Amino acid sequence: MPDDQLLTVTEVMARLRLGRSTVYDLIRSHRLTSITIGRSRRIPVAAVREFVAEQIAEAA
């Protein structure tokens, strides 16, 4: 999967198995990077990978 691919909030919810409000909370707190295109919010695949890596590092 290319790093420049953009995911919807719904796709991130499915990948991380989190609820919508949790994903938006992560975006608001700048723990998950996102961009806005028009009225749509998109999250780069690389941002999801970085978030997961940070969570793993914190848990270690």
Buried (B, 14 or more C-beta within 10 A) or exposed (E): EEEEEBBEBEBBBEBBEBEEEBBBEBBEEEEBBBEEEEEEBBBBBEBBEBBEEEEEEEEE
